[in-house]
Amino acid sequence: MRVEVDQDLCISCGLCISICEEVFSWNDDEKAQAIPDDVPEELEDQVAEAIESCPTEAIKEV
C-alpha cells in the first residue's frame, strides 16, 4: 500500500498526522505529506482510518 496527499485538496487540518504520524507529516508548505515508500503492513489499518477521516478526501491510495 502506498498513499499520497493531494496538495490542492489538503487544508492542513492535521487529522491524518494525529492518526498515524509514522506515515504522515508536515511539509514546508505546512500541508500534510505521506512517506514516499510502501506503508509498513502494521500501519495499514491506521492509514486506512486516516484516508476515511480526511475531510477533503485528499489522501489517495496509489
mmCIF file of the N, C-alpha and C atoms, coordinates in Angstrom:
data_MODEL
# 
_entry.id   MODEL 
# 
loop_
_atom_site.group_PDB 
_atom_site.id 
_atom_site.type_symbol 
_atom_site.label_atom_id 
_atom_site.label_alt_id 
_atom_site.label_comp_id 
_atom_site.label_asym_id 
_atom_site.label_entity_id 
_atom_site.label_seq_id 
_atom_site.pdbx_PDB_ins_code 
_atom_site.Cartn_x 
_atom_site.Cartn_y 
_atom_site.Cartn_z 
_atom_site.occupancy 
_atom_site.B_iso_or_equiv 
_atom_site.pdbx_formal_charge 
_atom_site.auth_seq_id 
_atom_site.auth_comp_id 
_atom_site.auth_asym_id 
_atom_site.auth_atom_id 
_atom_site.pdbx_PDB_model_num 
ATOM 1   N N  . MET A 1 1  ? 0.846   -1.181 0.000  1.00 0.00 ? 1  MET A N  1 
ATOM 2   C CA . MET A 1 1  ? 0.000   0.000  0.000  1.00 0.00 ? 1  MET A CA 1 
ATOM 3   C C  . MET A 1 1  ? 0.887   1.238  0.000  1.00 0.00 ? 1  MET A C  1 
ATOM 4   N N  . ARG A 1 2  ? 0.559   2.147  -0.894 1.00 0.00 ? 2  ARG A N  1 
ATOM 5   C CA . ARG A 1 2  ? 1.207   3.459  -0.935 1.00 0.00 ? 2  ARG A CA 1 
ATOM 6   C C  . ARG A 1 2  ? 0.122   4.515  -0.933 1.00 0.00 ? 2  ARG A C  1 
ATOM 7   N N  . VAL A 1 3  ? 0.414   5.647  -0.317 1.00 0.00 ? 3  VAL A N  1 
ATOM 8   C CA . VAL A 1 3  ? -0.559  6.737  -0.291 1.00 0.00 ? 3  VAL A CA 1 
ATOM 9   C C  . VAL A 1 3  ? 0.107   8.049  -0.661 1.00 0.00 ? 3  VAL A C  1 
ATOM 10  N N  . GLU A 1 4  ? -0.706  8.951  -1.171 1.00 0.00 ? 4  GLU A N  1 
ATOM 11  C CA . GLU A 1 4  ? -0.264  10.307 -1.487 1.00 0.00 ? 4  GLU A CA 1 
ATOM 12  C C  . GLU A 1 4  ? -1.307  11.277 -0.960 1.00 0.00 ? 4  GLU A C  1 
ATOM 13  N N  . VAL A 1 5  ? -0.839  12.482 -0.641 1.00 0.00 ? 5  VAL A N  1 
ATOM 14  C CA . VAL A 1 5  ? -1.739  13.543 -0.214 1.00 0.00 ? 5  VAL A CA 1 
ATOM 15  C C  . VAL A 1 5  ? -1.808  14.567 -1.336 1.00 0.00 ? 5  VAL A C  1 
ATOM 16  N N  . ASP A 1 6  ? -3.014  14.816 -1.843 1.00 0.00 ? 6  ASP A N  1 
ATOM 17  C CA . ASP A 1 6  ? -3.222  15.818 -2.886 1.00 0.00 ? 6  ASP A CA 1 
ATOM 18  C C  . ASP A 1 6  ? -3.062  17.194 -2.249 1.00 0.00 ? 6  ASP A C  1 
ATOM 19  N N  . GLN A 1 7  ? -2.009  17.899 -2.638 1.00 0.00 ? 7  GLN A N  1 
ATOM 20  C CA . GLN A 1 7  ? -1.697  19.187 -2.030 1.00 0.00 ? 7  GLN A CA 1 
ATOM 21  C C  . GLN A 1 7  ? -2.750  20.253 -2.333 1.00 0.00 ? 7  GLN A C  1 
ATOM 22  N N  . ASP A 1 8  ? -3.458  20.098 -3.429 1.00 0.00 ? 8  ASP A N  1 
ATOM 23  C CA . ASP A 1 8  ? -4.513  21.060 -3.762 1.00 0.00 ? 8  ASP A CA 1 
ATOM 24  C C  . ASP A 1 8  ? -5.753  20.876 -2.891 1.00 0.00 ? 8  ASP A C  1 
ATOM 25  N N  . LEU A 1 9  ? -5.949  19.674 -2.376 1.00 0.00 ? 9  LEU A N  1 
ATOM 26  C CA . LEU A 1 9  ? -7.116  19.391 -1.548 1.00 0.00 ? 9  LEU A CA 1 
ATOM 27  C C  . LEU A 1 9  ? -6.838  19.504 -0.048 1.00 0.00 ? 9  LEU A C  1 
ATOM 28  N N  . CYS A 1 10 ? -5.591  19.337 0.339  1.00 0.00 ? 10 CYS A N  1 
ATOM 29  C CA . CYS A 1 10 ? -5.230  19.358 1.764  1.00 0.00 ? 10 CYS A CA 1 
ATOM 30  C C  . CYS A 1 10 ? -5.506  20.741 2.365  1.00 0.00 ? 10 CYS A C  1 
ATOM 31  N N  . ILE A 1 11 ? -6.192  20.751 3.514  1.00 0.00 ? 11 ILE A N  1 
ATOM 32  C CA . ILE A 1 11 ? -6.485  22.006 4.213  1.00 0.00 ? 11 ILE A CA 1 
ATOM 33  C C  . ILE A 1 11 ? -5.697  22.111 5.524  1.00 0.00 ? 11 ILE A C  1 
ATOM 34  N N  . SER A 1 12 ? -4.710  21.253 5.698  1.00 0.00 ? 12 SER A N  1 
ATOM 35  C CA . SER A 1 12 ? -3.812  21.300 6.860  1.00 0.00 ? 12 SER A CA 1 
ATOM 36  C C  . SER A 1 12 ? -4.534  21.101 8.187  1.00 0.00 ? 12 SER A C  1 
ATOM 37  N N  . CYS A 1 13 ? -5.542  20.249 8.193  1.00 0.00 ? 13 CYS A N  1 
ATOM 38  C CA . CYS A 1 13 ? -6.258  20.026 9.447  1.00 0.00 ? 13 CYS A CA 1 
ATOM 39  C C  . CYS A 1 13 ? -5.444  19.174 10.421 1.00 0.00 ? 13 CYS A C  1 
ATOM 40  N N  . GLY A 1 14 ? -4.543  18.338 9.892  1.00 0.00 ? 14 GLY A N  1 
ATOM 41  C CA . GLY A 1 14 ? -3.663  17.545 10.747 1.00 0.00 ? 14 GLY A CA 1 
ATOM 42  C C  . GLY A 1 14 ? -4.244  16.249 11.258 1.00 0.00 ? 14 GLY A C  1 
ATOM 43  N N  . LEU A 1 15 ? -5.448  15.909 10.840 1.00 0.00 ? 15 LEU A N  1 
ATOM 44  C CA . LEU A 1 15 ? -6.081  14.687 11.329 1.00 0.00 ? 15 LEU A CA 1 
ATOM 45  C C  . LEU A 1 15 ? -5.269  13.449 10.962 1.00 0.00 ? 15 LEU A C  1 
ATOM 46  N N  . CYS A 1 16 ? -4.788  13.383 9.728  1.00 0.00 ? 16 CYS A N  1 
ATOM 47  C CA . CYS A 1 16 ? -4.014  12.210 9.306  1.00 0.00 ? 16 CYS A CA 1 
ATOM 48  C C  . CYS A 1 16 ? -2.732  12.063 10.127 1.00 0.00 ? 16 CYS A C  1 
ATOM 49  N N  . ILE A 1 17 ? -2.103  13.196 10.442 1.00 0.00 ? 17 ILE A N  1 
ATOM 50  C CA . ILE A 1 17 ? -0.867  13.154 11.234 1.00 0.00 ? 17 ILE A CA 1 
ATOM 51  C C  . ILE A 1 17 ? -1.170  12.673 12.645 1.00 0.00 ? 17 ILE A C  1 
ATOM 52  N N  . SER A 1 18 ? -2.282  13.132 13.208 1.00 0.00 ? 18 SER A N  1 
ATOM 53  C CA . SER A 1 18 ? -2.620  12.690 14.561 1.00 0.00 ? 18 SER A CA 1 
ATOM 54  C C  . SER A 1 18 ? -2.993  11.212 14.595 1.00 0.00 ? 18 SER A C  1 
ATOM 55  N N  . ILE A 1 19 ? -3.517  10.686 13.483 1.00 0.00 ? 19 ILE A N  1 
ATOM 56  C CA . ILE A 1 19 ? -3.884  9.271  13.424 1.00 0.00 ? 19 ILE A CA 1 
ATOM 57  C C  . ILE A 1 19 ? -2.661  8.388  13.208 1.00 0.00 ? 19 ILE A C  1 
ATOM 58  N N  . CYS A 1 20 ? -1.723  8.831  12.339 1.00 0.00 ? 20 CYS A N  1 
ATOM 59  C CA . CYS A 1 20 ? -0.574  7.987  12.011 1.00 0.00 ? 20 CYS A CA 1 
ATOM 60  C C  . CYS A 1 20 ? 0.640   8.840  11.664 1.00 0.00 ? 20 CYS A C  1 
ATOM 61  N N  . GLU A 1 21 ? 1.319   9.337  12.691 1.00 0.00 ? 21 GLU A N  1 
ATOM 62  C CA . GLU A 1 21 ? 2.473   10.206 12.468 1.00 0.00 ? 21 GLU A CA 1 
ATOM 63  C C  . GLU A 1 21 ? 3.685   9.463  11.905 1.00 0.00 ? 21 GLU A C  1 
ATOM 64  N N  . GLU A 1 22 ? 3.628   8.139  11.915 1.00 0.00 ? 22 GLU A N  1 
ATOM 65  C CA . GLU A 1 22 ? 4.717   7.373  11.310 1.00 0.00 ? 22 GLU A CA 1 
ATOM 66  C C  . GLU A 1 22 ? 4.677   7.452  9.781  1.00 0.00 ? 22 GLU A C  1 
ATOM 67  N N  . VAL A 1 23 ? 3.521   7.781  9.214  1.00 0.00 ? 23 VAL A N  1 
ATOM 68  C CA . VAL A 1 23 ? 3.352   7.837  7.761  1.00 0.00 ? 23 VAL A CA 1 
ATOM 69  C C  . VAL A 1 23 ? 3.157   9.271  7.277  1.00 0.00 ? 23 VAL A C  1 
ATOM 70  N N  . PHE A 1 24 ? 2.436   10.084 8.039  1.00 0.00 ? 24 PHE A N  1 
ATOM 71  C CA . PHE A 1 24 ? 2.111   11.445 7.619  1.00 0.00 ? 24 PHE A CA 1 
ATOM 72  C C  . PHE A 1 24 ? 2.897   12.472 8.424  1.00 0.00 ? 24 PHE A C  1 
ATOM 73  N N  . SER A 1 25 ? 3.276   13.556 7.753  1.00 0.00 ? 25 SER A N  1 
ATOM 74  C CA . SER A 1 25 ? 3.998   14.637 8.418  1.00 0.00 ? 25 SER A CA 1 
ATOM 75  C C  . SER A 1 25 ? 3.701   15.938 7.680  1.00 0.00 ? 25 SER A C  1 
ATOM 76  N N  . TRP A 1 26 ? 4.188   17.051 8.247  1.00 0.00 ? 26 TRP A N  1 
ATOM 77  C CA . TRP A 1 26 ? 4.020   18.352 7.602  1.00 0.00 ? 26 TRP A CA 1 
ATOM 78  C C  . TRP A 1 26 ? 5.139   18.591 6.606  1.00 0.00 ? 26 TRP A C  1 
ATOM 79  N N  . ASN A 1 27 ? 4.814   19.218 5.478  1.00 0.00 ? 27 ASN A N  1 
ATOM 80  C CA . ASN A 1 27 ? 5.856   19.602 4.532  1.00 0.00 ? 27 ASN A CA 1 
ATOM 81  C C  . ASN A 1 27 ? 6.186   21.089 4.718  1.00 0.00 ? 27 ASN A C  1 
ATOM 82  N N  . ASP A 1 28 ? 7.032   21.624 3.875  1.00 0.00 ? 28 ASP A N  1 
ATOM 83  C CA . ASP A 1 28 ? 7.461   23.018 4.006  1.00 0.00 ? 28 ASP A CA 1 
ATOM 84  C C  . ASP A 1 28 ? 6.332   24.014 3.769  1.00 0.00 ? 28 ASP A C  1 
ATOM 85  N N  . ASP A 1 29 ? 5.274   23.585 3.092  1.00 0.00 ? 29 ASP A N  1 
ATOM 86  C CA . ASP A 1 29 ? 4.122   24.444 2.845  1.00 0.00 ? 29 ASP A CA 1 
ATOM 87  C C  . ASP A 1 29 ? 3.053   24.303 3.927  1.00 0.00 ? 29 ASP A C  1 
ATOM 88  N N  . GLU A 1 30 ? 3.410   23.585 5.012  1.00 0.00 ? 30 GLU A N  1 
ATOM 89  C CA . GLU A 1 30 ? 2.507   23.332 6.133  1.00 0.00 ? 30 GLU A CA 1 
ATOM 90  C C  . GLU A 1 30 ? 1.253   22.571 5.715  1.00 0.00 ? 30 GLU A C  1 
ATOM 91  N N  . LYS A 1 31 ? 1.452   21.669 4.769  1.00 0.00 ? 31 LYS A N  1 
ATOM 92  C CA . LYS A 1 31 ? 0.399   20.741 4.369  1.00 0.00 ? 31 LYS A CA 1 
ATOM 93  C C  . LYS A 1 31 ? 0.896   19.336 4.671  1.00 0.00 ? 31 LYS A C  1 
ATOM 94  N N  . ALA A 1 32 ? -0.036  18.407 4.771  1.00 0.00 ? 32 ALA A N  1 
ATOM 95  C CA . ALA A 1 32 ? 0.335   17.026 5.077  1.00 0.00 ? 32 ALA A CA 1 
ATOM 96  C C  . ALA A 1 32 ? 1.003   16.377 3.875  1.00 0.00 ? 32 ALA A C  1 
ATOM 97  N N  . GLN A 1 33 ? 1.921   15.481 4.174  1.00 0.00 ? 33 GLN A N  1 
ATOM 98  C CA . GLN A 1 33 ? 2.551   14.664 3.147  1.00 0.00 ? 33 GLN A CA 1 
ATOM 99  C C  . GLN A 1 33 ? 2.688   13.258 3.700  1.00 0.00 ? 33 GLN A C  1 
ATOM 100 N N  . ALA A 1 34 ? 2.819   12.293 2.793  1.00 0.00 ? 34 ALA A N  1 
ATOM 101 C CA . ALA A 1 34 ? 2.974   10.892 3.201  1.00 0.00 ? 34 ALA A CA 1 
ATOM 102 C C  . ALA A 1 34 ? 4.381   10.430 2.865  1.00 0.00 ? 34 ALA A C  1 
ATOM 103 N N  . ILE A 1 35 ? 4.834   9.407  3.572  1.00 0.00 ? 35 ILE A N  1 
ATOM 104 C CA . ILE A 1 35 ? 6.136   8.839  3.251  1.00 0.00 ? 35 ILE A CA 1 
ATOM 105 C C  . ILE A 1 35 ? 6.093   8.344  1.800  1.00 0.00 ? 35 ILE A C  1 
ATOM 106 N N  . PRO A 1 36 ? 7.210   8.437  1.098  1.00 0.00 ? 36 PRO A N  1 
ATOM 107 C CA . PRO A 1 36 ? 7.204   8.032  -0.312 1.00 0.00 ? 36 PRO A CA 1 
ATOM 108 C C  . PRO A 1 36 ? 7.239   6.524  -0.526 1.00 0.00 ? 36 PRO A C  1 
ATOM 109 N N  . ASP A 1 37 ? 7.533   5.771  0.517  1.00 0.00 ? 37 ASP A N  1 
ATOM 110 C CA . ASP A 1 37 ? 7.691   4.323  0.403  1.00 0.00 ? 37 ASP A CA 1 
ATOM 111 C C  . ASP A 1 37 ? 6.369   3.610  0.701  1.00 0.00 ? 37 ASP A C  1 
ATOM 112 N N  . ASP A 1 38 ? 6.405   2.300  0.562  1.00 0.00 ? 38 ASP A N  1 
ATOM 113 C CA . ASP A 1 38 ? 5.242   1.495  0.939  1.00 0.00 ? 38 ASP A CA 1 
ATOM 114 C C  . ASP A 1 38 ? 4.960   1.672  2.430  1.00 0.00 ? 38 ASP A C  1 
ATOM 115 N N  . VAL A 1 39 ? 3.692   1.715  2.760  1.00 0.00 ? 39 VAL A N  1 
ATOM 116 C CA . VAL A 1 39 ? 3.283   1.799  4.158  1.00 0.00 ? 39 VAL A CA 1 
ATOM 117 C C  . VAL A 1 39 ? 3.590   0.471  4.825  1.00 0.00 ? 39 VAL A C  1 
ATOM 118 N N  . PRO A 1 40 ? 4.272   0.496  5.972  1.00 0.00 ? 40 PRO A N  1 
ATOM 119 C CA . PRO A 1 40 ? 4.521   -0.766 6.682  1.00 0.00 ? 40 PRO A CA 1 
ATOM 120 C C  . PRO A 1 40 ? 3.195   -1.471 6.984  1.00 0.00 ? 40 PRO A C  1 
ATOM 121 N N  . GLU A 1 41 ? 3.195   -2.771 6.816  1.00 0.00 ? 41 GLU A N  1 
ATOM 122 C CA . GLU A 1 41 ? 1.973   -3.557 6.964  1.00 0.00 ? 41 GLU A CA 1 
ATOM 123 C C  . GLU A 1 41 ? 1.274   -3.325 8.295  1.00 0.00 ? 41 GLU A C  1 
ATOM 124 N N  . GLU A 1 42 ? 2.050   -3.160 9.357  1.00 0.00 ? 42 GLU A N  1 
ATOM 125 C CA . GLU A 1 42 ? 1.454   -2.991 10.679 1.00 0.00 ? 42 GLU A CA 1 
ATOM 126 C C  . GLU A 1 42 ? 0.756   -1.628 10.844 1.00 0.00 ? 42 GLU A C  1 
ATOM 127 N N  . LEU A 1 43 ? 0.967   -0.709 9.906  1.00 0.00 ? 43 LEU A N  1 
ATOM 128 C CA . LEU A 1 43 ? 0.337   0.611  9.975  1.00 0.00 ? 43 LEU A CA 1 
ATOM 129 C C  . LEU A 1 43 ? -0.813  0.777  8.981  1.00 0.00 ? 43 LEU A C  1 
ATOM 130 N N  . GLU A 1 44 ? -1.096  -0.242 8.193  1.00 0.00 ? 44 GLU A N  1 
ATOM 131 C CA . GLU A 1 44 ? -2.114  -0.118 7.141  1.00 0.00 ? 44 GLU A CA 1 
ATOM 132 C C  . GLU A 1 44 ? -3.500  0.204  7.693  1.00 0.00 ? 44 GLU A C  1 
ATOM 133 N N  . ASP A 1 45 ? -3.869  -0.340 8.851  1.00 0.00 ? 45 ASP A N  1 
ATOM 134 C CA . ASP A 1 45 ? -5.183  -0.043 9.425  1.00 0.00 ? 45 ASP A CA 1 
ATOM 135 C C  . ASP A 1 45 ? -5.283  1.424  9.833  1.00 0.00 ? 45 ASP A C  1 
ATOM 136 N N  . GLN A 1 46 ? -4.214  1.954  10.409 1.00 0.00 ? 46 GLN A N  1 
ATOM 137 C CA . GLN A 1 46 ? -4.202  3.367  10.800 1.00 0.00 ? 46 GLN A CA 1 
ATOM 138 C C  . GLN A 1 46 ? -4.274  4.269  9.569  1.00 0.00 ? 46 GLN A C  1 
ATOM 139 N N  . VAL A 1 47 ? -3.561  3.906  8.506  1.00 0.00 ? 47 VAL A N  1 
ATOM 140 C CA . VAL A 1 47 ? -3.584  4.696  7.278  1.00 0.00 ? 47 VAL A CA 1 
ATOM 141 C C  . VAL A 1 47 ? -4.970  4.642  6.644  1.00 0.00 ? 47 VAL A C  1 
ATOM 142 N N  . ALA A 1 48 ? -5.602  3.486  6.665  1.00 0.00 ? 48 ALA A N  1 
ATOM 143 C CA . ALA A 1 48 ? -6.962  3.372  6.147  1.00 0.00 ? 48 ALA A CA 1 
ATOM 144 C C  . ALA A 1 48 ? -7.906  4.277  6.934  1.00 0.00 ? 48 ALA A C  1 
ATOM 145 N N  . GLU A 1 49 ? -7.720  4.355  8.242  1.00 0.00 ? 49 GLU A N  1 
ATOM 146 C CA . GLU A 1 49 ? -8.531  5.247  9.069  1.00 0.00 ? 49 GLU A CA 1 
ATOM 147 C C  . GLU A 1 49 ? -8.279  6.709  8.683  1.00 0.00 ? 49 GLU A C  1 
ATOM 148 N N  . ALA A 1 50 ? -7.023  7.055  8.417  1.00 0.00 ? 50 ALA A N  1 
ATOM 149 C CA . ALA A 1 50 ? -6.685  8.416  8.006  1.00 0.00 ? 50 ALA A CA 1 
ATOM 150 C C  . ALA A 1 50 ? -7.342  8.758  6.666  1.00 0.00 ? 50 ALA A C  1 
ATOM 151 N N  . ILE A 1 51 ? -7.328  7.809  5.736  1.00 0.00 ? 51 ILE A N  1 
ATOM 152 C CA . ILE A 1 51 ? -7.970  8.021  4.430  1.00 0.00 ? 51 ILE A CA 1 
ATOM 153 C C  . ILE A 1 51 ? -9.456  8.293  4.626  1.00 0.00 ? 51 ILE A C  1 
ATOM 154 N N  . GLU A 1 52 ? -10.113 7.479  5.444  1.00 0.00 ? 52 GLU A N  1 
ATOM 155 C CA . GLU A 1 52 ? -11.552 7.626  5.687  1.00 0.00 ? 52 GLU A CA 1 
ATOM 156 C C  . GLU A 1 52 ? -11.878 8.918  6.441  1.00 0.00 ? 52 GLU A C  1 
ATOM 157 N N  . SER A 1 53 ? -10.959 9.365  7.292  1.00 0.00 ? 53 SER A N  1 
ATOM 158 C CA . SER A 1 53 ? -11.210 10.516 8.156  1.00 0.00 ? 53 SER A CA 1 
ATOM 159 C C  . SER A 1 53 ? -10.913 11.857 7.496  1.00 0.00 ? 53 SER A C  1 
ATOM 160 N N  . CYS A 1 54 ? -10.176 11.856 6.423  1.00 0.00 ? 54 CYS A N  1 
ATOM 161 C CA . CYS A 1 54 ? -9.773  13.114 5.781  1.00 0.00 ? 54 CYS A CA 1 
ATOM 162 C C  . CYS A 1 54 ? -11.017 13.877 5.313  1.00 0.00 ? 54 CYS A C  1 
ATOM 163 N N  . PRO A 1 55 ? -11.222 15.104 5.818  1.00 0.00 ? 55 PRO A N  1 
ATOM 164 C CA . PRO A 1 55 ? -12.453 15.834 5.479  1.00 0.00 ? 55 PRO A CA 1 
ATOM 165 C C  . PRO A 1 55 ? -12.530 16.272 4.016  1.00 0.00 ? 55 PRO A C  1 
ATOM 166 N N  . THR A 1 56 ? -11.403 16.345 3.335  1.00 0.00 ? 56 THR A N  1 
ATOM 167 C CA . THR A 1 56 ? -11.422 16.777 1.930  1.00 0.00 ? 56 THR A CA 1 
ATOM 168 C C  . THR A 1 56 ? -11.088 15.639 0.954  1.00 0.00 ? 56 THR A C  1 
ATOM 169 N N  . GLU A 1 57 ? -10.950 14.429 1.500  1.00 0.00 ? 57 GLU A N  1 
ATOM 170 C CA . GLU A 1 57 ? -10.599 13.256 0.694  1.00 0.00 ? 57 GLU A CA 1 
ATOM 171 C C  . GLU A 1 57 ? -9.299  13.473 -0.093 1.00 0.00 ? 57 GLU A C  1 
ATOM 172 N N  . ALA A 1 58 ? -8.340  14.130 0.566  1.00 0.00 ? 58 ALA A N  1 
ATOM 173 C CA . ALA A 1 58 ? -7.062  14.453 -0.079 1.00 0.00 ? 58 ALA A CA 1 
ATOM 174 C C  . ALA A 1 58 ? -6.101  13.274 -0.118 1.00 0.00 ? 58 ALA A C  1 
ATOM 175 N N  . ILE A 1 59 ? -6.331  12.255 0.696  1.00 0.00 ? 59 ILE A N  1 
ATOM 176 C CA . ILE A 1 59 ? -5.419  11.123 0.770  1.00 0.00 ? 59 ILE A CA 1 
ATOM 177 C C  . ILE A 1 59 ? -5.921  10.022 -0.158 1.00 0.00 ? 59 ILE A C  1 
ATOM 178 N N  . LYS A 1 60 ? -5.056  9.596  -1.044 1.00 0.00 ? 60 LYS A N  1 
ATOM 179 C CA . LYS A 1 60 ? -5.418  8.555  -2.020 1.00 0.00 ? 60 LYS A CA 1 
ATOM 180 C C  . LYS A 1 60 ? -4.418  7.423  -1.943 1.00 0.00 ? 60 LYS A C  1 
ATOM 181 N N  . GLU A 1 61 ? -4.927  6.210  -2.077 1.00 0.00 ? 61 GLU A N  1 
ATOM 182 C CA . GLU A 1 61 ? -4.049  5.054  -2.209 1.00 0.00 ? 61 GLU A CA 1 
ATOM 183 C C  . GLU A 1 61 ? -3.607  4.976  -3.670 1.00 0.00 ? 61 GLU A C  1 
ATOM 184 N N  . VAL A 1 62 ? -2.315  4.812  -3.882 1.00 0.00 ? 62 VAL A N  1 
ATOM 185 C CA . VAL A 1 62 ? -1.782  4.755  -5.254 1.00 0.00 ? 62 VAL A CA 1 
ATOM 186 C C  . VAL A 1 62 ? -1.124  3.433  -5.531 1.00 0.00 ? 62 VAL A C  1 
# 
